[in-house]
Amino acid sequence: MIITFCGHSKIYQTCEISKWLDIILPSLIEGGAATFYLGGYGDFDSLAAAAVRRQGIPRRQRQRTAPCGKRS
């Protein structure tokens, strides 16, 4: 199973979202998640990447996607 994280560039409740990611990720892994696509721009992308690293997911299973161009 492939998991893709996509979220907002600005987040103001980082603690709550980080806790939620730490709760949901073990369930996804137990359910067969083997590859994680992570964005490279913004607060949510950083939180998701940190949560995946905390779970000990090997680097080869973590794919970083290219961020979209900045919008004006």
N, C-alpha and C positions, 0 to 999 in steps of 0.2 A: 504494500500500500504506500502511496506517495502522499505526503502532507505538504500543503503549500500555505505559508503564512503571508497574509496581505493585510496591511492596516494603515492607520493614520500617521501622518508625519509628526503631529504634536499630540501628546497624551498628558493629561494632568492627574490621572489616578494610577500612576505607575505601580505603586505597591499592590493595589488590588489586582491589577492585570497580571503582574508578575506571579502573584500567589495562584491565580487561576491557571496560568500556564503550567506551573509546577504541579497542579492537581490533575490537569487534563492530559499532559504528556505521558505519564506512565500508562494510562488507560489506552492511549493510541498505540504505544509501543507493544503492550500486551495483545492488542487487537491486530497486530501485524504490520504496523507502520515501520518501513525500512529506509525510506528516503525522505529527507526534509528539504524543501526549497525555501530559502530565506531571502527576503529583500535586502537591499543595501542602502536604504534611505529612510530616515525617520525614526521616531521614538519606538513605534511598535516593532519595527524590524529589529531594532537593537534588543528589545526585551525578549522577543521570540528567539533570537540567536543565542542570547545568554541562557535562556531556559533550556534550550536543546543541549548546549554545552554542559550545563549542570547535570543533565541526565546521562552524561558520558557517551553520547552518540559519537562514534568514530567520524573523523573528518571526511572520509570517503563517502559517508552517508549524508553529509551536509552539503548542499549545493547552494551557492550564493548566486542570486540572479542579478542582472545588471539593473541599476535604478533607472527609472524613466527620467527624461530631461526635466529640468526645473521649469515650472510654469510661472508666467508673470501675471 
